[in-house]
Amino acid sequence: ETGVTQTPRHLVMGMTNKKSLKCEQHLGHNAMYWYKQSAKKPLELMFVYSLEERVENNSVPSRFSPECPNSSHLFLHLHTLQPEDSALYLCASSQVLAGPYEQYFGPGTRLTVT
Amino acid sequence: GENVEQHPSTLSVQEGDSAVIKCTYSDSASNYFPWYKQELGKRPQLIIDIRSNVGEKKDQRIAVTLNKTAKHFSLHITETQPEDSAVYFCAAIRDDKIIFGKGTRLHILP
């Protein structure tokens, strides 16, 4: 088991629901990431946080809203999602932003939007 | 914009044979090139990486080569085993940018 945990592991939500995904890292890392993994785009970077500040937003729709209250926690708030948002959402952390440092991935949250 | 192309998307090799996966990148400022392995139902995990000041790196049956001039790097797996079956992702990273390839699904045939 790595030092990155994600909850819930599975989530089914309707298009009008609001839910949040949670990620926690116990590695003392300073950078955290949200990825979307689907059949069409196997590993798509969504958001990057470094020292709790967002440094990258790869043209992600506003129905996805990230939050990083401290360097150990990362949230992804979801509202009015579409069926095409169904995917595996992976959180990752690294010692510092990008650079020659390994990214440690969490187990992911399997999201189904009905 | 920056891009990482990964080929092939699917690869089947006989157990014991070698497998090669290739990636090309467009951003010449990229200086770190990791490879991640994702087994079915599991999270991606780093298996090997190479920095831009090195041309080749080997770890047991796995090796990575980098050609900075041509901007491509490759993963080599020798003496493949059933447990090598997985999806492999390459990535090109510079100080503030991370771009992953689209992955290669490797099947090891008995």
HADDOCK unambig.tbl for C-alpha pairs under 7 A between the chains (distance, minus, plus):
assign (segid A and resid 41 and name CA) (segid B and resid 102 and name CA) 6.63 0.50 0.50
assign (segid A and resid 42 and name CA) (segid B and resid 102 and name CA) 5.62 0.50 0.50
assign (segid A and resid 42 and name CA) (segid B and resid 103 and name CA) 6.65 0.50 0.50
assign (segid A and resid 43 and name CA) (segid B and resid 100 and name CA) 6.66 0.50 0.50
assign (segid A and resid 43 and name CA) (segid B and resid 102 and name CA) 6.70 0.50 0.50
assign (segid A and resid 97 and name CA) (segid B and resid 96 and name CA) 6.43 0.50 0.50
assign (segid A and resid 98 and name CA) (segid B and resid 93 and name CA) 6.49 0.50 0.50
assign (segid A and resid 98 and name CA) (segid B and resid 94 and name CA) 6.74 0.50 0.50
assign (segid A and resid 98 and name CA) (segid B and resid 95 and name CA) 5.65 0.50 0.50
assign (segid A and resid 98 and name CA) (segid B and resid 96 and name CA) 5.48 0.50 0.50
assign (segid A and resid 98 and name CA) (segid B and resid 97 and name CA) 6.33 0.50 0.50
assign (segid A and resid 98 and name CA) (segid B and resid 98 and name CA) 6.38 0.50 0.50
assign (segid A and resid 99 and name CA) (segid B and resid 32 and name CA) 6.72 0.50 0.50
assign (segid A and resid 99 and name CA) (segid B and resid 93 and name CA) 6.37 0.50 0.50
assign (segid A and resid 99 and name CA) (segid B and resid 94 and name CA) 5.77 0.50 0.50
assign (segid A and resid 99 and name CA) (segid B and resid 95 and name CA) 4.76 0.50 0.50
assign (segid A and resid 99 and name CA) (segid B and resid 96 and name CA) 6.99 0.50 0.50
assign (segid A and resid 100 and name CA) (segid B and resid 32 and name CA) 5.46 0.50 0.50
assign (segid A and resid 102 and name CA) (segid B and resid 46 and name CA) 6.76 0.50 0.50
assign (segid A and resid 105 and name CA) (segid B and resid 43 and name CA) 6.09 0.50 0.50
assign (segid A and resid 105 and name CA) (segid B and resid 44 and name CA) 6.31 0.50 0.50
assign (segid A and resid 106 and name CA) (segid B and resid 43 and name CA) 6.45 0.50 0.50
assign (segid A and resid 107 and name CA) (segid B and resid 42 and name CA) 6.54 0.50 0.50
assign (segid A and resid 107 and name CA) (segid B and resid 43 and name CA) 5.25 0.50 0.50
